[in-house]
Amino acid sequence: MKNRFTLMLPLLFIALVCSKHENDIPAYGCLEGNCTNGIGKYATQSGVYTGKFKGGVPYGEGTFVFTNGDRYEGYNENFKKMKYGTYFYRSGERYVGEWKNDVREGQGVYYYSNGDKYAGQWVGDIKKGKGVYHYRNGERFEGGFDADKPHGAGVLYRNDGTVKKGFWVFGQYAGQK
């Protein structure tokens, strides 16, 4: 009899600790509001979304605060950044622009924490296409980009007033052709 009691005591303790009380806040799921078709607040493993819902998923304007300290404000579809929005990185950097399936896609501006800024086209989360990169020292590059680097025809405007025109190959000046 004593052995049965010894075995049952830990099981009883686990059952009490794991039991759900009416006042418990769910760890994940709808925290408040209408998370089906309306405005609500929903917790996931990645963070907390507050905004519009349609059919039980985020759809429309909202804010997602991530557990790592980042924040996204903009359009959402089923927990994915879509159409347009601003992503604030905890490092102080931010991206303002277009999104598609959770990646930067289309026109956008990226503000770097060191003072640099890129304004231009994005494809699959990388700088690709036409753009302008403003360096914190006042210089700027206007032209083509690929793999996040100047690529193709472009012009580098320097602080001393000189202009360097030509072609770049993944960030390296290749001369005038």
Secondary structure, 3 states (H helix, E strand, C coil): CHHHHHHHHHHHHHHHHHCCCCCCCCCCEEEEECCCCEEEEEECCCEEEEEEEECCEEEEEEEEEECCCCEEEEEEECCEEEEEEEEECCCCCEEEEEEECCEEEEEEEEECCCCCEEEEEEECCEEEEEEEEECCCCCEEEEEEECCEEEEEEEEECCCCCEEEEEEECCEEEECC
